[in-house]
């Protein structure tokens, strides 16, 4: 068994809004280095912890955790279209293992995944199908949320499953850090918006374009007095990064949803994917060594943008 971990912020606005040539070059460079490390590692399996942004999962049935045995990209925000290369029997084995370990996960044999899952796969592998991958989707944008303690427990169980495979496994976490894009909230939403959040699958091309345009427009004014969305919080981001790098999971167990939303933005809860990823690594290998490869708050991308790497010590 050999394991590596990469946790990356994703942003749908990369390539759409320009934060400046120097910042783009920095991010391109760190992604290129990370991808080279992944290619040298040549994983036999990728387990990706990722969120959904009301593209595959809606309030007509909103699970906290979903393991996909088959999935296809909705190709939003310039991401690739097509199916993911999921080893269905192994994904089913993971579901059985989680259920046997008291994790009540949902299973999907036909999941639609968005940029939250596919962007990091593309960035790390250049493809949706180069390596076998099992997506584990964690609810990160649709309240109510389970506790961060439960996220750690999920990651721990996935890590114990990985440890028994005898494979080279890459663990990916996709999401975070501080950010609050214009994602609607069901509570008090107008009926049209509520209908979308409850059952908005397979929108028209025009509807998807309008949704993208709203996010692009928000990124152009984010962090200014013209924007009412919660600003990026670099101090919070850096503290969270240090918590993961040093494996202080007892602190994560005590994270409060409302406090994080207020301090760093409602969509900051995508850090759940990073918590699960690091918990999986810790459970699979015991102690680990981690490093911060990059961090910068980037308003134009509505993202506290970071990249972390880790491996067994």
C-alpha positions as CSV (number, residue, x, y, z in Angstrom):
1,X,0.0,0.0,0.0
2,X,1.2,3.5,-0.9
3,X,-0.8,6.7,-0.5
4,X,-0.5,10.3,-1.5
5,X,-2.9,13.2,-0.8
6,X,-3.6,16.4,-2.6
7,X,-6.2,18.9,-1.4
8,X,-7.0,21.8,-3.8
9,X,-9.3,24.7,-3.9
10,X,-11.5,24.6,-6.9
11,X,-13.1,27.7,-8.5
12,X,-15.5,27.8,-11.4
13,X,-14.1,31.2,-12.3
14,X,-10.6,30.1,-13.1
15,X,-10.2,30.9,-16.8
16,X,-13.3,33.2,-16.8
17,X,-12.2,36.1,-14.5
18,X,-8.7,37.4,-14.7
19,X,-6.9,38.1,-11.3
20,X,-3.8,39.2,-13.1
21,X,-1.1,37.4,-15.1
22,X,1.2,37.0,-12.0
23,X,-1.4,35.2,-10.0
24,X,-2.5,33.0,-12.9
25,X,1.1,32.0,-13.5
26,X,1.6,31.2,-9.8
27,X,-1.5,28.9,-9.8
28,X,-0.6,27.3,-13.1
29,X,2.9,26.5,-11.7
30,X,1.7,24.9,-8.5
31,X,-0.9,22.9,-10.4
32,X,1.7,21.7,-12.9
33,X,4.0,20.6,-10.1
34,X,1.2,18.8,-8.4
35,X,0.2,17.0,-11.6
36,X,3.8,16.0,-12.2
37,X,3.9,14.4,-8.7
38,X,0.6,12.6,-9.4
39,X,1.9,11.3,-12.7
40,X,5.1,10.1,-11.1
41,X,3.1,8.3,-8.4
42,X,0.9,6.7,-11.1
43,X,-2.0,5.8,-8.8
44,X,-3.9,2.6,-9.3
45,X,-7.0,4.3,-7.7
46,X,-8.1,7.8,-6.9
47,X,-10.6,8.5,-4.1
48,X,-11.9,12.0,-4.5
49,X,-13.9,13.7,-1.8
50,X,-16.0,16.5,-3.5
51,X,-19.0,18.7,-3.1
52,X,-22.0,19.2,-5.4
53,X,-23.4,22.6,-6.2
54,X,-27.1,21.8,-7.0
55,X,-26.1,19.9,-10.2
56,X,-26.5,16.3,-9.2
57,X,-28.1,16.5,-5.8
58,X,-31.2,18.5,-4.8
59,X,-33.6,18.9,-1.9
60,X,-36.0,16.4,-3.3
61,X,-33.5,14.0,-1.7
62,X,-30.5,15.5,-0.1
63,X,-28.0,13.0,1.4
64,X,-25.0,14.0,3.5
65,X,-22.7,11.4,1.8
66,X,-23.0,9.7,-1.6
67,X,-20.7,7.1,-3.1
68,X,-21.0,6.9,-6.9
69,X,-20.6,3.6,-8.7
70,X,-21.1,5.4,-12.0
71,X,-21.1,9.1,-12.8
72,X,-21.0,11.6,-15.6
73,X,-19.8,15.2,-15.7
74,X,-22.4,17.9,-16.3
75,X,-19.5,19.9,-17.9
76,X,-20.2,23.2,-16.2
77,X,-17.8,26.1,-16.1
78,X,-15.5,24.8,-18.9
79,X,-15.0,21.4,-17.4
80,X,-14.8,18.2,-19.5
81,X,-17.9,16.2,-20.4
82,X,-18.4,12.5,-20.3
83,X,-18.3,9.6,-17.8
84,X,-15.8,9.0,-15.0
85,X,-13.9,5.8,-14.9
86,X,-15.3,4.2,-11.8
87,X,-14.6,0.6,-10.8
88,X,-18.2,-0.2,-9.9
89,X,-17.5,-3.3,-7.8
90,X,-14.9,-1.6,-5.8
91,X,-17.2,1.4,-5.2
92,X,-19.9,-1.1,-4.1
93,X,-17.4,-2.7,-1.7
94,X,-16.6,0.7,-0.2
95,X,-20.3,1.3,0.4
96,X,-20.7,-2.0,2.1
97,X,-17.6,-1.3,4.2
98,X,-19.0,2.1,5.3
99,X,-22.4,0.7,6.1
100,X,-20.8,-2.1,8.2
101,X,-18.9,0.6,10.1
102,X,-22.0,2.6,11.0
103,X,-21.8,5.3,8.2
104,X,-25.2,5.6,6.6
105,X,-24.1,6.6,3.1
106,X,-26.2,6.8,0.0
107,X,-25.2,5.1,-3.2
108,X,-25.8,6.3,-6.8
109,X,-25.5,4.2,-9.9
110,X,-26.1,7.2,-12.1
111,X,-24.7,10.4,-10.5
112,X,-24.2,13.7,-12.2
113,X,-21.1,15.5,-10.9
114,X,-20.0,19.0,-11.5
115,X,-16.8,21.1,-11.4
116,X,-16.5,20.4,-7.7
117,X,-15.5,16.9,-8.6
118,X,-14.2,17.1,-12.1
119,X,-12.0,20.2,-12.0
120,X,-9.4,18.7,-9.7
121,X,-9.4,15.4,-11.6
122,X,-8.7,17.4,-14.8
123,X,-6.0,19.4,-13.1
124,X,-4.3,16.4,-11.5
125,X,-4.6,13.9,-14.4
126,X,-5.6,15.8,-17.6
127,X,-8.7,13.6,-18.0
128,X,-11.8,12.2,-16.3
129,X,-10.8,8.6,-17.2
130,X,-7.0,8.3,-17.0
131,X,-7.2,6.5,-13.6
132,X,-9.9,4.6,-11.9
133,X,-11.7,6.9,-9.5
134,X,-14.3,6.6,-6.8
135,X,-16.2,9.9,-6.0
136,X,-17.4,10.4,-2.5
137,X,-19.7,13.4,-2.5
138,X,-20.1,15.3,0.8
139,X,-22.9,17.8,1.2
140,X,-21.3,21.2,1.6
141,X,-23.7,23.8,0.3
142,X,-27.2,22.6,1.2
143,X,-28.1,23.1,4.9
144,X,-28.6,21.5,7.3
145,X,-25.2,19.9,7.6
146,X,-23.9,17.0,9.7
147,X,-21.2,17.7,12.2
148,X,-17.6,18.0,11.4
149,X,-17.0,15.1,13.8
150,X,-19.1,13.0,11.4
151,X,-17.0,14.1,8.5
152,X,-13.9,13.0,10.3
153,X,-15.5,9.6,11.0
154,X,-16.4,9.2,7.3
155,X,-12.8,9.9,6.3
156,X,-11.5,7.6,9.0
157,X,-13.6,4.7,7.7
158,X,-12.7,5.4,4.0
159,X,-9.0,5.4,5.1
160,X,-9.4,2.0,6.8
161,X,-10.9,0.7,3.6
162,X,-8.1,2.0,1.5
163,X,-5.5,0.5,3.8
164,X,-6.9,-3.0,3.0
165,X,-6.6,-2.6,-0.8
166,X,-2.9,-3.0,-1.3
167,X,-2.9,-0.4,-4.0
168,X,-1.3,2.9,-4.8
169,X,-4.1,5.3,-3.9
170,X,-4.3,9.0,-4.4
171,X,-6.7,10.8,-2.1
172,X,-8.1,14.1,-3.4
173,X,-10.0,16.7,-1.5
174,X,-11.7,19.3,-3.7
175,X,-13.1,22.6,-2.2
176,X,-12.6,25.5,0.1
177,X,-11.2,27.6,1.4
178,X,-13.0,30.7,2.5
179,X,-15.5,31.8,-0.1
180,X,-19.1,32.7,-0.7
181,X,-20.3,32.7,-4.3
182,X,-23.9,33.6,-5.0
183,X,-25.4,30.2,-4.2
184,X,-29.1,30.5,-3.2
185,X,-30.4,29.3,0.1
186,X,-33.7,27.4,0.4
187,X,-34.9,29.2,3.5
188,X,-37.2,32.1,2.4
189,X,-36.3,31.6,-1.3
190,X,-38.8,32.8,-3.9
191,X,-40.8,30.0,-5.3
192,X,-38.9,29.8,-8.6
193,X,-35.6,29.5,-6.8
194,X,-37.0,27.0,-4.3
195,X,-38.3,24.9,-7.2
196,X,-34.8,24.8,-8.6
197,X,-33.1,23.9,-5.3
198,X,-35.6,21.1,-4.8
199,X,-35.7,19.6,-8.3
200,X,-33.5,21.5,-10.8
201,X,-31.8,18.7,-12.6
202,X,-30.8,18.9,-16.3
203,X,-31.3,22.7,-16.8
204,X,-31.5,24.1,-20.2
205,X,-28.4,25.5,-21.9
206,X,-29.8,29.0,-21.4
207,X,-30.4,28.4,-17.7
208,X,-26.9,27.1,-17.1
209,X,-25.4,30.0,-19.0
210,X,-27.4,32.5,-16.9
211,X,-26.2,30.8,-13.7
212,X,-22.6,31.0,-14.9
213,X,-23.1,34.7,-15.8
214,X,-24.3,35.5,-12.3
215,X,-21.2,33.9,-10.8
216,X,-18.8,35.6,-13.2
217,X,-20.5,39.0,-12.4
218,X,-20.2,38.4,-8.7
219,X,-16.5,37.6,-9.1
220,X,-15.9,40.9,-10.8
221,X,-17.1,42.9,-7.8
222,X,-16.3,40.5,-5.0
223,X,-14.4,42.0,-2.1
224,X,-15.5,45.5,-3.0
225,X,-18.2,47.8,-1.4
226,X,-20.5,46.8,-4.3
227,X,-20.7,43.2,-3.1
228,X,-22.6,42.1,0.0
229,X,-21.2,38.5,0.0
230,X,-19.0,37.5,2.9
231,X,-15.4,38.5,2.1
232,X,-12.4,36.1,2.0
233,X,-10.7,35.5,5.3
234,X,-7.0,34.7,4.8
235,X,-6.4,34.5,8.6
236,X,-9.1,31.9,9.0
237,X,-7.8,29.9,6.0
238,X,-4.3,29.9,7.2
239,X,-5.3,28.7,10.7
240,X,-7.4,25.9,9.1
241,X,-4.5,24.8,6.9
242,X,-2.2,24.6,10.0
243,X,-4.8,22.5,11.8
244,X,-4.7,19.9,9.0
245,X,-1.0,20.0,8.4
246,X,-0.4,19.2,12.1
247,X,-3.3,16.7,12.4
248,X,-5.2,18.5,15.1
249,X,-8.5,16.6,14.5
250,X,-9.8,17.1,18.0
251,X,-10.1,20.8,17.1
252,X,-12.0,20.0,13.9
253,X,-14.5,17.9,15.8
254,X,-15.5,21.1,17.6
255,X,-16.0,23.2,14.5
256,X,-19.4,25.0,14.5
257,X,-21.2,25.4,11.2
258,X,-22.7,28.8,11.9
259,X,-19.4,30.2,13.2
260,X,-17.6,29.1,10.0
261,X,-20.3,30.6,7.8
262,X,-20.1,33.9,9.5
263,X,-16.3,34.1,9.6
264,X,-15.4,32.8,6.2
265,X,-18.6,32.4,4.0
266,X,-21.3,29.9,3.6
267,X,-19.5,27.8,0.9
268,X,-16.4,27.5,3.1
269,X,-18.0,24.3,4.3
270,X,-16.4,22.6,1.2
271,X,-13.5,22.2,3.6
272,X,-15.4,19.1,4.7
273,X,-13.8,17.4,1.7
274,X,-10.3,18.3,3.0
275,X,-11.2,17.1,6.5
276,X,-12.4,13.8,5.1
277,X,-9.3,13.5,2.9
278,X,-6.8,14.1,5.7
279,X,-8.8,11.8,8.1
280,X,-8.6,9.1,5.5
281,X,-4.9,9.5,5.2
282,X,-4.4,9.4,8.9
283,X,-6.5,6.3,9.3
284,X,-4.7,4.5,6.5
285,X,-1.1,5.2,7.4
286,X,-1.1,6.5,11.0
287,X,1.1,9.5,11.1
288,X,1.7,11.7,8.0
289,X,3.8,14.6,6.9
290,X,2.0,17.5,5.1
291,X,3.0,20.7,3.5
292,X,1.3,23.9,2.2
293,X,2.2,24.2,-1.5
294,X,0.3,27.4,-2.1
295,X,-2.1,29.9,-0.6
296,X,-3.5,33.2,-1.7
297,X,-6.8,34.9,-1.4
298,X,-8.1,35.7,-4.9
299,X,-11.2,37.9,-5.0
300,X,-11.7,37.5,-8.7
301,X,-12.1,33.8,-8.3
302,X,-14.2,34.2,-5.0
303,X,-11.6,31.8,-3.4
304,X,-9.2,31.6,-0.6
305,X,-7.1,29.5,-3.0
306,X,-4.9,26.8,-1.5
307,X,-3.1,23.6,-2.3
308,X,-1.9,21.0,0.3
309,X,0.1,17.8,-0.1
310,X,0.6,14.9,2.3
311,X,1.9,11.4,2.5
312,X,2.8,8.8,5.2
313,X,5.6,9.8,7.5
